[in-house]
């Protein structure tokens, strides 16, 4: 559900102190490639996941100052260090310092594509004209969380929390959400048939789509379940679930109605990748499809073999995440698991949960919101267990509770059927606490 620029961070939290380290990823780059507008920054491959890298100061430490990583786990004893490859210094992985100001020191590069057309006309003389158009796109950078990270246990209500209702300071069974660069929280306020946004520190939200009662007119929504922001068109893309459609609403304040992008789809979750391809989960057909803008048919990328528990099947797929390699991660709700489908695959692999519904750390119960960081750690809203749980690459057998997990309730450390999650650029975690009719923020500052 992320189409905006997301800044990379590494954070470590404990009960006494908080250390936050921010860095941007450099996936797909070679070792030591330049990865920032700052020429002092280079790409260091992460030891545990060779397809990912961290962009940081290449002169932060001399070879003699570096110590080897723990051999069995590829971890570092210091929370402000990351286990990386550094063959110029040692053949084995080393613990490399990642400063707290790393994101500012190594700002991301801009991707620029240039097209040139040349026309030539000939008579008694020849003239040549050349036109050049340049498009600059800010690539998204995905949060990167150390494997030993824990999270702040008490949340702060940033939207709703005033009981169920349709006032602008209330929510009614909210579902999907996304957080913009300025910490504005955009929420699918499902049972109010509207999309509402809360700016930081506001006590009331602003309706930005729907809100005119349940209906199928282009100015209405019918139980919307998810929303994302398309920066290129400056619009919201919405899963208008019970109208069986995906719609787009401009973010301009004068907008009074949306336009239909995809028809005849029982959608639940949305995701837009860096190429602006749109991924939609269909709980009617138990599948996920990828759509290019203007395409109403899409390409099957996961499931599509009727409801079931086989590796080529899904059963009520909810939320999605798509990585840089276009691997699709799916919260497979009624199979109590998270599935990964690599690009072009005809079946998926289980990456979280053991397919048996339960509350053990090896299990999930009705998984929903989903997020994958650059180290491959899986963050999933474990709705039936009222918690957010994380699986890391070094130990895929069980997860670790990040927030919640203290039973059903309305206290600051509890959820009641949480639905979705998102991160802001400062590393704060946001969760829609569905049956408490609120959004909780877990501050990591």
TORKOL-4160 file (C-alpha; in steps of 0.2 Angstrom, whole numbers, padded with zeros to 4 digits, m for minus):
445
<pt num="1" X="0000" Y="0000" Z="0000"/>
<pt num="2" X="0015" Y="0012" Z="m0002"/>
<pt num="3" X="0016" Y="0022" Z="m0018"/>
<pt num="4" X="0025" Y="0037" Z="m0009"/>
<pt num="5" X="0043" Y="0040" Z="m0005"/>
<pt num="6" X="0047" Y="0030" Z="0011"/>
<pt num="7" X="0063" Y="0033" Z="0020"/>
<pt num="8" X="0074" Y="0019" Z="0026"/>
<pt num="9" X="0077" Y="0017" Z="0044"/>
<pt num="10" X="0085" Y="0004" Z="0056"/>
<pt num="11" X="0079" Y="0005" Z="0074"/>
<pt num="12" X="0083" Y="m0004" Z="0090"/>
<pt num="13" X="0072" Y="m0002" Z="0106"/>
<pt num="14" X="0074" Y="m0008" Z="0123"/>
<pt num="15" X="0065" Y="m0005" Z="0139"/>
<pt num="16" X="0078" Y="0008" Z="0145"/>
<pt num="17" X="0085" Y="0017" Z="0130"/>
<pt num="18" X="0081" Y="0019" Z="0112"/>
<pt num="19" X="0093" Y="0020" Z="0097"/>
<pt num="20" X="0087" Y="0024" Z="0080"/>
<pt num="21" X="0098" Y="0022" Z="0065"/>
<pt num="22" X="0092" Y="0028" Z="0048"/>
<pt num="23" X="0099" Y="0022" Z="0031"/>
<pt num="24" X="0093" Y="0020" Z="0014"/>
<pt num="25" X="0093" Y="0004" Z="0004"/>
<pt num="26" X="0103" Y="0001" Z="m0012"/>
<pt num="27" X="0095" Y="m0015" Z="m0018"/>
<pt num="28" X="0101" Y="m0022" Z="m0035"/>
<pt num="29" X="0117" Y="m0012" Z="m0034"/>
<pt num="30" X="0135" Y="m0019" Z="m0035"/>
<pt num="31" X="0146" Y="m0019" Z="m0020"/>
<pt num="32" X="0153" Y="m0001" Z="m0017"/>
<pt num="33" X="0142" Y="0007" Z="m0031"/>
<pt num="34" X="0138" Y="0025" Z="m0028"/>
<pt num="35" X="0120" Y="0025" Z="m0021"/>
<pt num="36" X="0118" Y="0043" Z="m0016"/>
<pt num="37" X="0120" Y="0061" Z="m0021"/>
<pt num="38" X="0134" Y="0062" Z="m0009"/>
<pt num="39" X="0149" Y="0054" Z="m0018"/>
<pt num="40" X="0156" Y="0048" Z="m0001"/>
<pt num="41" X="0142" Y="0036" Z="0001"/>
<pt num="42" X="0143" Y="0018" Z="m0006"/>
<pt num="43" X="0132" Y="0002" Z="m0006"/>
<pt num="44" X="0137" Y="m0011" Z="0006"/>
<pt num="45" X="0129" Y="m0028" Z="0004"/>
<pt num="46" X="0120" Y="m0035" Z="0019"/>
<pt num="47" X="0128" Y="m0051" Z="0025"/>
<pt num="48" X="0112" Y="m0061" Z="0028"/>
<pt num="49" X="0103" Y="m0056" Z="0012"/>
<pt num="50" X="0114" Y="m0054" Z="m0003"/>
<pt num="51" X="0101" Y="m0046" Z="m0014"/>
<pt num="52" X="0100" Y="m0031" Z="m0002"/>
<pt num="53" X="0112" Y="m0017" Z="0003"/>
<pt num="54" X="0114" Y="m0002" Z="0014"/>
<pt num="55" X="0119" Y="0015" Z="0007"/>
<pt num="56" X="0131" Y="0023" Z="0020"/>
<pt num="57" X="0147" Y="0032" Z="0022"/>
<pt num="58" X="0161" Y="0022" Z="0014"/>
<pt num="59" X="0174" Y="0031" Z="0025"/>
<pt num="60" X="0165" Y="0029" Z="0042"/>
<pt num="61" X="0178" Y="0016" Z="0048"/>
<pt num="62" X="0195" Y="0010" Z="0043"/>
<pt num="63" X="0198" Y="m0009" Z="0041"/>
<pt num="64" X="0208" Y="m0010" Z="0057"/>
<pt num="65" X="0193" Y="m0003" Z="0067"/>
<pt num="66" X="0181" Y="m0017" Z="0060"/>
<pt num="67" X="0176" Y="m0033" Z="0070"/>
<pt num="68" X="0169" Y="m0049" Z="0062"/>
<pt num="69" X="0150" Y="m0052" Z="0064"/>
<pt num="70" X="0144" Y="m0066" Z="0075"/>
<pt num="71" X="0147" Y="m0081" Z="0064"/>
<pt num="72" X="0131" Y="m0091" Z="0068"/>
<pt num="73" X="0119" Y="m0076" Z="0066"/>
<pt num="74" X="0127" Y="m0063" Z="0056"/>
<pt num="75" X="0123" Y="m0051" Z="0070"/>
<pt num="76" X="0132" Y="m0037" Z="0078"/>
<pt num="77" X="0134" Y="m0033" Z="0097"/>
<pt num="78" X="0132" Y="m0015" Z="0094"/>
<pt num="79" X="0115" Y="m0008" Z="0089"/>
<pt num="80" X="0122" Y="0006" Z="0078"/>
<pt num="81" X="0132" Y="m0007" Z="0068"/>
<pt num="82" X="0126" Y="m0018" Z="0053"/>
<pt num="83" X="0133" Y="m0034" Z="0047"/>
<pt num="84" X="0139" Y="m0031" Z="0029"/>
<pt num="85" X="0151" Y="m0038" Z="0016"/>
<pt num="86" X="0167" Y="m0027" Z="0015"/>
<pt num="87" X="0179" Y="m0038" Z="0004"/>
<pt num="88" X="0191" Y="m0023" Z="0003"/>
<pt num="89" X="0194" Y="m0026" Z="0022"/>
<pt num="90" X="0190" Y="m0044" Z="0026"/>
<pt num="91" X="0183" Y="m0060" Z="0017"/>
<pt num="92" X="0170" Y="m0063" Z="0031"/>
<pt num="93" X="0156" Y="m0051" Z="0035"/>
<pt num="94" X="0160" Y="m0037" Z="0047"/>
<pt num="95" X="0151" Y="m0025" Z="0059"/>
<pt num="96" X="0150" Y="m0008" Z="0050"/>
<pt num="97" X="0145" Y="0008" Z="0059"/>
<pt num="98" X="0129" Y="0016" Z="0053"/>
<pt num="99" X="0127" Y="0033" Z="0060"/>
<pt num="100" X="0111" Y="0041" Z="0067"/>
<pt num="101" X="0112" Y="0055" Z="0054"/>
<pt num="102" X="0115" Y="0042" Z="0039"/>
<pt num="103" X="0099" Y="0047" Z="0030"/>
<pt num="104" X="0104" Y="0065" Z="0030"/>
<pt num="105" X="0122" Y="0061" Z="0025"/>
<pt num="106" X="0117" Y="0049" Z="0011"/>
<pt num="107" X="0102" Y="0057" Z="0003"/>
<pt num="108" X="0094" Y="0045" Z="m0011"/>
<pt num="109" X="0098" Y="0048" Z="m0029"/>
<pt num="110" X="0085" Y="0053" Z="m0041"/>
<pt num="111" X="0081" Y="0042" Z="m0056"/>
<pt num="112" X="0081" Y="0051" Z="m0072"/>
<pt num="113" X="0076" Y="0045" Z="m0089"/>
<pt num="114" X="0079" Y="0055" Z="m0105"/>
<pt num="115" X="0072" Y="0052" Z="m0122"/>
<pt num="116" X="0079" Y="0061" Z="m0137"/>
<pt num="117" X="0071" Y="0063" Z="m0154"/>
<pt num="118" X="0080" Y="0069" Z="m0169"/>
<pt num="119" X="0072" Y="0075" Z="m0185"/>
<pt num="120" X="0081" Y="0080" Z="m0201"/>
<pt num="121" X="0075" Y="0089" Z="m0217"/>
<pt num="122" X="0086" Y="0091" Z="m0232"/>
<pt num="123" X="0084" Y="0103" Z="m0247"/>
<pt num="124" X="0099" Y="0115" Z="m0252"/>
<pt num="125" X="0104" Y="0114" Z="m0234"/>
<pt num="126" X="0102" Y="0102" Z="m0220"/>
<pt num="127" X="0095" Y="0106" Z="m0202"/>
<pt num="128" X="0094" Y="0095" Z="m0187"/>
<pt num="129" X="0083" Y="0098" Z="m0172"/>
<pt num="130" X="0084" Y="0089" Z="m0156"/>
<pt num="131" X="0071" Y="0089" Z="m0142"/>
<pt num="132" X="0075" Y="0081" Z="m0125"/>
<pt num="133" X="0062" Y="0077" Z="m0112"/>
<pt num="134" X="0067" Y="0072" Z="m0094"/>
<pt num="135" X="0057" Y="0063" Z="m0081"/>
<pt num="136" X="0063" Y="0063" Z="m0063"/>
<pt num="137" X="0056" Y="0050" Z="m0051"/>
<pt num="138" X="0060" Y="0048" Z="m0033"/>
<pt num="139" X="0062" Y="0030" Z="m0030"/>
<pt num="140" X="0054" Y="0023" Z="m0014"/>
<pt num="141" X="0066" Y="0017" Z="0000"/>
<pt num="142" X="0059" Y="0004" Z="0011"/>
<pt num="143" X="0061" Y="0003" Z="0030"/>
<pt num="144" X="0075" Y="m0008" Z="0036"/>
<pt num="145" X="0073" Y="m0015" Z="0054"/>
<pt num="146" X="0087" Y="m0024" Z="0063"/>
<pt num="147" X="0083" Y="m0042" Z="0068"/>
<pt num="148" X="0084" Y="m0039" Z="0086"/>
<pt num="149" X="0073" Y="m0024" Z="0086"/>
<pt num="150" X="0058" Y="m0023" Z="0098"/>
<pt num="151" X="0045" Y="m0009" Z="0098"/>
<pt num="152" X="0037" Y="0003" Z="0110"/>
<pt num="153" X="0023" Y="m0005" Z="0119"/>
<pt num="154" X="0010" Y="0009" Z="0122"/>
<pt num="155" X="0002" Y="0017" Z="0107"/>
<pt num="156" X="m0005" Y="0035" Z="0105"/>
<pt num="157" X="m0022" Y="0037" Z="0097"/>
<pt num="158" X="m0020" Y="0049" Z="0082"/>
<pt num="159" X="m0037" Y="0046" Z="0074"/>
<pt num="160" X="m0054" Y="0041" Z="0081"/>
<pt num="161" X="m0055" Y="0034" Z="0098"/>
<pt num="162" X="m0071" Y="0043" Z="0102"/>
<pt num="163" X="m0082" Y="0027" Z="0099"/>
<pt num="164" X="m0090" Y="0022" Z="0083"/>
<pt num="165" X="m0099" Y="0036" Z="0074"/>
<pt num="166" X="m0098" Y="0047" Z="0058"/>
<pt num="167" X="m0093" Y="0063" Z="0065"/>
<pt num="168" X="m0076" Y="0070" Z="0059"/>
<pt num="169" X="m0067" Y="0065" Z="0075"/>
<pt num="170" X="m0074" Y="0047" Z="0074"/>
<pt num="171" X="m0071" Y="0031" Z="0064"/>
<pt num="172" X="m0082" Y="0016" Z="0062"/>
<pt num="173" X="m0073" Y="0000" Z="0059"/>
<pt num="174" X="m0058" Y="0007" Z="0049"/>
<pt num="175" X="m0048" Y="m0005" Z="0038"/>
<pt num="176" X="m0033" Y="0000" Z="0027"/>
<pt num="177" X="m0022" Y="0015" Z="0030"/>
<pt num="178" X="m0007" Y="0024" Z="0022"/>
<pt num="179" X="0004" Y="0038" Z="0030"/>
<pt num="180" X="0010" Y="0052" Z="0019"/>
<pt num="181" X="0027" Y="0061" Z="0020"/>
<pt num="182" X="0020" Y="0074" Z="0032"/>
<pt num="183" X="0013" Y="0061" Z="0044"/>
<pt num="184" X="m0005" Y="0064" Z="0037"/>
<pt num="185" X="m0014" Y="0047" Z="0040"/>
<pt num="186" X="m0026" Y="0042" Z="0027"/>
<pt num="187" X="m0039" Y="0029" Z="0032"/>
<pt num="188" X="m0052" Y="0018" Z="0024"/>
<pt num="189" X="m0066" Y="0022" Z="0036"/>
<pt num="190" X="m0076" Y="0007" Z="0030"/>
<pt num="191" X="m0093" Y="0007" Z="0039"/>
<pt num="192" X="m0094" Y="0026" Z="0036"/>
<pt num="193" X="m0091" Y="0023" Z="0017"/>
<pt num="194" X="m0078" Y="0036" Z="0016"/>
<pt num="195" X="m0059" Y="0040" Z="0015"/>
<pt num="196" X="m0054" Y="0052" Z="0029"/>
<pt num="197" X="m0037" Y="0059" Z="0033"/>
<pt num="198" X="m0030" Y="0066" Z="0049"/>
<pt num="199" X="m0016" Y="0078" Z="0048"/>
<pt num="200" X="m0003" Y="0077" Z="0062"/>
<pt num="201" X="m0009" Y="0083" Z="0079"/>
<pt num="202" X="m0027" Y="0087" Z="0072"/>
<pt num="203" X="m0042" Y="0082" Z="0083"/>
<pt num="204" X="m0053" Y="0080" Z="0068"/>
<pt num="205" X="m0051" Y="0072" Z="0051"/>
<pt num="206" X="m0056" Y="0078" Z="0034"/>
<pt num="207" X="m0067" Y="0068" Z="0022"/>
<pt num="208" X="m0057" Y="0066" Z="0005"/>
<pt num="209" X="m0068" Y="0053" Z="m0004"/>
<pt num="210" X="m0086" Y="0047" Z="m0002"/>
<pt num="211" X="m0095" Y="0051" Z="0014"/>
<pt num="212" X="m0111" Y="0053" Z="0006"/>
<pt num="213" X="m0119" Y="0037" Z="0012"/>
<pt num="214" X="m0118" Y="0020" Z="0005"/>
<pt num="215" X="m0121" Y="0019" Z="m0014"/>
<pt num="216" X="m0114" Y="0016" Z="m0031"/>
<pt num="217" X="m0114" Y="0033" Z="m0038"/>
<pt num="218" X="m0096" Y="0040" Z="m0043"/>
<pt num="219" X="m0097" Y="0052" Z="m0028"/>
<pt num="220" X="m0101" Y="0037" Z="m0016"/>
<pt num="221" X="m0092" Y="0022" Z="m0009"/>
<pt num="222" X="m0098" Y="0006" Z="m0002"/>
<pt num="223" X="m0088" Y="m0002" Z="0012"/>
<pt num="224" X="m0070" Y="0004" Z="0006"/>
<pt num="225" X="m0057" Y="m0008" Z="0013"/>
<pt num="226" X="m0040" Y="0000" Z="0007"/>
<pt num="227" X="m0032" Y="0016" Z="0000"/>
<pt num="228" X="m0016" Y="0021" Z="m0007"/>
<pt num="229" X="m0008" Y="0037" Z="m0013"/>
<pt num="230" X="m0002" Y="0039" Z="m0031"/>
<pt num="231" X="0011" Y="0053" Z="m0031"/>
<pt num="232" X="0012" Y="0054" Z="m0050"/>
<pt num="233" X="m0006" Y="0058" Z="m0052"/>
<pt num="234" X="m0009" Y="0066" Z="m0035"/>
<pt num="235" X="m0023" Y="0055" Z="m0031"/>
<pt num="236" X="m0030" Y="0042" Z="m0020"/>
<pt num="237" X="m0033" Y="0024" Z="m0026"/>
<pt num="238" X="m0047" Y="0015" Z="m0017"/>
<pt num="239" X="m0054" Y="m0002" Z="m0015"/>
<pt num="240" X="m0072" Y="0001" Z="m0016"/>
<pt num="241" X="m0076" Y="m0016" Z="m0010"/>
<pt num="242" X="m0095" Y="m0019" Z="m0010"/>
<pt num="243" X="m0096" Y="m0009" Z="m0026"/>
<pt num="244" X="m0084" Y="m0022" Z="m0034"/>
<pt num="245" X="m0073" Y="m0009" Z="m0041"/>
<pt num="246" X="m0057" Y="0000" Z="m0039"/>
<pt num="247" X="m0058" Y="0019" Z="m0040"/>
<pt num="248" X="m0047" Y="0035" Z="m0041"/>
<pt num="249" X="m0051" Y="0051" Z="m0033"/>
<pt num="250" X="m0040" Y="0067" Z="m0035"/>
<pt num="251" X="m0032" Y="0074" Z="m0020"/>
<pt num="252" X="m0037" Y="0092" Z="m0025"/>
<pt num="253" X="m0050" Y="0100" Z="m0013"/>
<pt num="254" X="m0062" Y="0103" Z="m0027"/>
<pt num="255" X="m0065" Y="0085" Z="m0031"/>
<pt num="256" X="m0082" Y="0078" Z="m0028"/>
<pt num="257" X="m0082" Y="0061" Z="m0037"/>
<pt num="258" X="m0071" Y="0048" Z="m0042"/>
<pt num="259" X="m0067" Y="0038" Z="m0058"/>
<pt num="260" X="m0068" Y="0019" Z="m0060"/>
<pt num="261" X="m0051" Y="0011" Z="m0064"/>
<pt num="262" X="m0056" Y="m0008" Z="m0062"/>
<pt num="263" X="m0074" Y="m0015" Z="m0063"/>
<pt num="264" X="m0081" Y="m0032" Z="m0057"/>
<pt num="265" X="m0068" Y="m0036" Z="m0044"/>
<pt num="266" X="m0071" Y="m0041" Z="m0026"/>
<pt num="267" X="m0056" Y="m0032" Z="m0020"/>
<pt num="268" X="m0048" Y="m0031" Z="m0002"/>
<pt num="269" X="m0030" Y="m0025" Z="m0003"/>
<pt num="270" X="m0020" Y="m0014" Z="m0015"/>
<pt num="271" X="m0002" Y="m0011" Z="m0018"/>
<pt num="272" X="0007" Y="0000" Z="m0031"/>
<pt num="273" X="0025" Y="m0004" Z="m0036"/>
<pt num="274" X="0039" Y="0007" Z="m0042"/>
<pt num="275" X="0033" Y="0005" Z="m0060"/>
<pt num="276" X="0016" Y="0011" Z="m0055"/>
<pt num="277" X="0008" Y="m0006" Z="m0058"/>
<pt num="278" X="m0007" Y="m0009" Z="m0047"/>
<pt num="279" X="m0009" Y="m0026" Z="m0037"/>
<pt num="280" X="m0026" Y="m0030" Z="m0031"/>
<pt num="281" X="m0032" Y="m0045" Z="m0020"/>
<pt num="282" X="m0049" Y="m0052" Z="m0025"/>
<pt num="283" X="m0057" Y="m0062" Z="m0011"/>
<pt num="284" X="m0071" Y="m0068" Z="m0023"/>
<pt num="285" X="m0059" Y="m0077" Z="m0034"/>
<pt num="286" X="m0045" Y="m0080" Z="m0021"/>
<pt num="287" X="m0032" Y="m0072" Z="m0032"/>
<pt num="288" X="m0020" Y="m0057" Z="m0034"/>
<pt num="289" X="m0019" Y="m0048" Z="m0051"/>
<pt num="290" X="m0007" Y="m0035" Z="m0057"/>
<pt num="291" X="m0014" Y="m0021" Z="m0068"/>
<pt num="292" X="m0006" Y="m0008" Z="m0078"/>
<pt num="293" X="m0015" Y="0009" Z="m0079"/>
<pt num="294" X="m0030" Y="0008" Z="m0091"/>
<pt num="295" X="m0031" Y="m0011" Z="m0090"/>
<pt num="296" X="m0046" Y="m0019" Z="m0083"/>
<pt num="297" X="m0041" Y="m0037" Z="m0085"/>
<pt num="298" X="m0024" Y="m0038" Z="m0077"/>
<pt num="299" X="m0012" Y="m0053" Z="m0075"/>
<pt num="300" X="m0014" Y="m0066" Z="m0063"/>
<pt num="301" X="0001" Y="m0066" Z="m0051"/>
<pt num="302" X="m0005" Y="m0077" Z="m0036"/>
<pt num="303" X="m0018" Y="m0089" Z="m0033"/>
<pt num="304" X="m0033" Y="m0091" Z="m0045"/>
<pt num="305" X="m0035" Y="m0110" Z="m0042"/>
<pt num="306" X="m0051" Y="m0108" Z="m0032"/>
<pt num="307" X="m0051" Y="m0107" Z="m0013"/>
<pt num="308" X="m0039" Y="m0120" Z="m0005"/>
<pt num="309" X="m0023" Y="m0123" Z="0006"/>
<pt num="310" X="m0012" Y="m0129" Z="m0008"/>
<pt num="311" X="0004" Y="m0119" Z="m0012"/>
<pt num="312" X="m0005" Y="m0114" Z="m0028"/>
<pt num="313" X="m0020" Y="m0108" Z="m0019"/>
<pt num="314" X="m0026" Y="m0094" Z="m0008"/>
<pt num="315" X="m0041" Y="m0093" Z="0003"/>
<pt num="316" X="m0047" Y="m0075" Z="0006"/>
<pt num="317" X="m0032" Y="m0065" Z="0002"/>
<pt num="318" X="m0032" Y="m0048" Z="0011"/>
<pt num="319" X="m0017" Y="m0036" Z="0011"/>
<pt num="320" X="m0002" Y="m0036" Z="0000"/>
<pt num="321" X="0016" Y="m0031" Z="m0002"/>
<pt num="322" X="0027" Y="m0031" Z="m0017"/>
<pt num="323" X="0046" Y="m0030" Z="m0017"/>
<pt num="324" X="0058" Y="m0023" Z="m0029"/>
<pt num="325" X="0060" Y="m0040" Z="m0038"/>
<pt num="326" X="0041" Y="m0040" Z="m0040"/>
<pt num="327" X="0038" Y="m0054" Z="m0028"/>
<pt num="328" X="0021" Y="m0053" Z="m0021"/>
<pt num="329" X="0018" Y="m0056" Z="m0002"/>
<pt num="330" X="0000" Y="m0060" Z="0002"/>
<pt num="331" X="m0009" Y="m0062" Z="0019"/>
<pt num="332" X="m0019" Y="m0078" Z="0016"/>
<pt num="333" X="m0032" Y="m0075" Z="0029"/>
<pt num="334" X="m0041" Y="m0091" Z="0031"/>
<pt num="335" X="m0026" Y="m0101" Z="0029"/>
<pt num="336" X="m0018" Y="m0092" Z="0043"/>
<pt num="337" X="m0002" Y="m0089" Z="0034"/>
<pt num="338" X="0008" Y="m0076" Z="0023"/>
<pt num="339" X="0013" Y="m0082" Z="0006"/>
<pt num="340" X="0027" Y="m0076" Z="m0006"/>
<pt num="341" X="0025" Y="m0078" Z="m0024"/>
<pt num="342" X="0040" Y="m0074" Z="m0035"/>
<pt num="343" X="0038" Y="m0066" Z="m0051"/>
<pt num="344" X="0031" Y="m0078" Z="m0064"/>
<pt num="345" X="0029" Y="m0092" Z="m0051"/>
<pt num="346" X="0014" Y="m0104" Z="m0052"/>
<pt num="347" X="0014" Y="m0108" Z="m0033"/>
<pt num="348" X="0020" Y="m0099" Z="m0018"/>
<pt num="349" X="0030" Y="m0103" Z="m0002"/>
<pt num="350" X="0025" Y="m0100" Z="0016"/>
<pt num="351" X="0035" Y="m0087" Z="0024"/>
<pt num="352" X="0025" Y="m0084" Z="0040"/>
<pt num="353" X="0013" Y="m0095" Z="0050"/>
<pt num="354" X="0012" Y="m0113" Z="0050"/>
<pt num="355" X="m0005" Y="m0115" Z="0041"/>
<pt num="356" X="m0013" Y="m0120" Z="0058"/>
<pt num="357" X="m0023" Y="m0106" Z="0066"/>
<pt num="358" X="m0017" Y="m0102" Z="0084"/>
<pt num="359" X="m0008" Y="m0090" Z="0096"/>
<pt num="360" X="0009" Y="m0097" Z="0097"/>
<pt num="361" X="0023" Y="m0087" Z="0090"/>
<pt num="362" X="0024" Y="m0100" Z="0076"/>
<pt num="363" X="0006" Y="m0096" Z="0071"/>
<pt num="364" X="m0006" Y="m0083" Z="0065"/>
<pt num="365" X="m0024" Y="m0080" Z="0066"/>
<pt num="366" X="m0033" Y="m0071" Z="0052"/>
<pt num="367" X="m0017" Y="m0061" Z="0046"/>
<pt num="368" X="m0021" Y="m0044" Z="0038"/>
<pt num="369" X="m0009" Y="m0029" Z="0036"/>
<pt num="370" X="0008" Y="m0033" Z="0029"/>
<pt num="371" X="0025" Y="m0025" Z="0027"/>
<pt num="372" X="0042" Y="m0032" Z="0021"/>
<pt num="373" X="0058" Y="m0022" Z="0025"/>
<pt num="374" X="0074" Y="m0023" Z="0015"/>
<pt num="375" X="0081" Y="m0037" Z="0026"/>
<pt num="376" X="0066" Y="m0047" Z="0021"/>
<pt num="377" X="0058" Y="m0046" Z="0039"/>
<pt num="378" X="0039" Y="m0048" Z="0038"/>
<pt num="379" X="0028" Y="m0037" Z="0048"/>
<pt num="380" X="0010" Y="m0043" Z="0049"/>
<pt num="381" X="m0005" Y="m0038" Z="0058"/>
<pt num="382" X="m0011" Y="m0054" Z="0067"/>
<pt num="383" X="m0029" Y="m0049" Z="0069"/>
<pt num="384" X="m0036" Y="m0064" Z="0078"/>
<pt num="385" X="m0022" Y="m0063" Z="0091"/>
<pt num="386" X="m0024" Y="m0044" Z="0093"/>
<pt num="387" X="m0005" Y="m0041" Z="0089"/>
<pt num="388" X="0008" Y="m0036" Z="0076"/>
<pt num="389" X="0021" Y="m0049" Z="0074"/>
<pt num="390" X="0037" Y="m0050" Z="0064"/>
<pt num="391" X="0047" Y="m0064" Z="0056"/>
<pt num="392" X="0065" Y="m0061" Z="0052"/>
<pt num="393" X="0076" Y="m0070" Z="0039"/>
<pt num="394" X="0088" Y="m0078" Z="0052"/>
<pt num="395" X="0073" Y="m0087" Z="0061"/>
<pt num="396" X="0058" Y="m0091" Z="0050"/>
<pt num="397" X="0051" Y="m0103" Z="0062"/>
<pt num="398" X="0043" Y="m0091" Z="0073"/>
<pt num="399" X="0039" Y="m0073" Z="0075"/>
<pt num="400" X="0042" Y="m0059" Z="0088"/>
<pt num="401" X="0028" Y="m0049" Z="0095"/>
<pt num="402" X="0031" Y="m0030" Z="0091"/>
<pt num="403" X="0015" Y="m0022" Z="0098"/>
<pt num="404" X="m0001" Y="m0029" Z="0106"/>
<pt num="405" X="m0002" Y="m0047" Z="0111"/>
<pt num="406" X="m0009" Y="m0042" Z="0128"/>
<pt num="407" X="m0026" Y="m0049" Z="0125"/>
<pt num="408" X="m0042" Y="m0041" Z="0117"/>
<pt num="409" X="m0045" Y="m0023" Z="0125"/>
<pt num="410" X="m0044" Y="m0005" Z="0123"/>
<pt num="411" X="m0029" Y="0000" Z="0133"/>
<pt num="412" X="m0014" Y="0009" Z="0125"/>
<pt num="413" X="m0005" Y="m0008" Z="0124"/>
<pt num="414" X="m0020" Y="m0018" Z="0117"/>
<pt num="415" X="m0030" Y="m0020" Z="0101"/>
<pt num="416" X="m0047" Y="m0027" Z="0097"/>
<pt num="417" X="m0045" Y="m0035" Z="0079"/>
<pt num="418" X="m0032" Y="m0024" Z="0072"/>
<pt num="419" X="m0033" Y="m0023" Z="0053"/>
<pt num="420" X="m0018" Y="m0014" Z="0044"/>
<pt num="421" X="m0001" Y="m0006" Z="0047"/>
<pt num="422" X="0010" Y="0008" Z="0040"/>
<pt num="423" X="0026" Y="0017" Z="0044"/>
<pt num="424" X="0030" Y="0035" Z="0042"/>
<pt num="425" X="0047" Y="0042" Z="0037"/>
<pt num="426" X="0052" Y="0044" Z="0055"/>
<pt num="427" X="0050" Y="0026" Z="0059"/>
<pt num="428" X="0034" Y="0027" Z="0068"/>
<pt num="429" X="0022" Y="0012" Z="0067"/>
<pt num="430" X="0003" Y="0016" Z="0064"/>
<pt num="431" X="m0010" Y="0002" Z="0066"/>
<pt num="432" X="m0029" Y="0003" Z="0062"/>
<pt num="433" X="m0037" Y="m0004" Z="0078"/>
<pt num="434" X="m0053" Y="m0009" Z="0070"/>
<pt num="435" X="m0065" Y="m0013" Z="0084"/>
<pt num="436" X="m0059" Y="0001" Z="0095"/>
<pt num="437" X="m0063" Y="0013" Z="0080"/>
<pt num="438" X="m0046" Y="0021" Z="0081"/>
<pt num="439" X="m0028" Y="0022" Z="0074"/>
<pt num="440" X="m0014" Y="0020" Z="0085"/>
<pt num="441" X="0004" Y="0026" Z="0083"/>
<pt num="442" X="0019" Y="0018" Z="0091"/>
<pt num="443" X="0033" Y="0031" Z="0093"/>
<pt num="444" X="0050" Y="0025" Z="0089"/>
<pt num="445" X="0059" Y="0042" Z="0092"/>
